[in-house]
Amino acid sequence: MSMSSHVQELRKKHQALSDLVETEQRSAATDDLHLKDLKKKKLHLKQQIERLGNA
């Protein structure tokens, strides 16, 4: 897998998590701990994308 395709795949995962976080935030039954975990995963992906983008 090339670097650009890897970064593209990470961006897709980040967007999917972003959509999920948005959906979960709108739900009244959302567990705060679950939401926090999703946000951490999203941040980790963003950091990976930035690190690889600067490589």
NULUM-18451 format. One record per residue (C-alpha): y, x negated, z negated; residue in three letters. Coordinates in steps of 0.25 Angstrom, whole numbers, padded with zeros to 4 digits, always signed. Example, Ala and Ser with C-alpha at 12.3 -4.5 7.8 and 13.67 -1.06 7.14 Angstrom:
2
-0018-0049-0031Ala -0004-0055-0029Ser 
This chain:
55
+0000+0000+0000Met +0013-0006+0004Ser +0025-0007-0006Met +0033+0004+0001Ser +0022+0014+0001Ser +0019+0011-0014His +0034+0014-0017Val +0033+0026-0009Gln +0021+0031-0016Glu +0028+0028-0029Leu +0040+0036-0025Arg +0031+0048-0021Lys +0025+0048-0035Lys +0039+0047-0041His +0044+0059-0034Gln +0031+0067-0037Ala +0034+0063-0052Leu +0048+0067-0051Ser +0045+0080-0045Asp +0034+0083-0056Leu +0045+0079-0067Val +0055+0088-0061Glu +0044+0100-0061Thr +0039+0097-0075Glu +0054+0097-0080Gln +0056+0111-0075Arg +0043+0116-0082Ser +0045+0121-0096Ala +0031+0117-0100Ala +0033+0102-0097Thr +0028+0092-0107Asp +0039+0083-0110Asp +0029+0071-0112Leu +0023+0074-0098His +0037+0074-0092Leu +0040+0061-0099Lys +0028+0055-0093Asp +0031+0060-0079Leu +0045+0054-0080Lys +0039+0040-0085Lys +0030+0040-0073Lys +0041+0043-0064Lys +0050+0032-0069Leu +0038+0022-0068His +0037+0026-0054Leu +0052+0024-0051Lys +0051+0011-0058Gln +0040+0006-0049Gln +0047+0011-0037Ile +0059+0004-0040Glu +0052-0009-0044Arg +0044-0009-0031Leu +0056-0005-0023Gly +0063-0018-0028Asn +0051-0027-0025Ala 
